[in-house]
Amino acid sequence: MALLRRLRDQNRQPPMSEASSDSGDDGRTYSRSELLRGALLTINGIAAGMRNTG
């Protein structure tokens, strides 16, 4: 859920404002391409797991 929140917030906030967020993150800022890649890998992993479990 945090990954999707960060991806959505990327469109609403300047990149450096994420570091001042009080959501308990480690303060690292991620580029939009890094966040999108993480989201796509997560979705593909879930889909592969569902395919293999029948």
Secondary structure, DSSP 8 states (H G I E B T S, - for coil): -HHHHHHHHHHHS-GGGGGG--SS--S----HHHHHHHHHHHHHHHHHHHHHH-
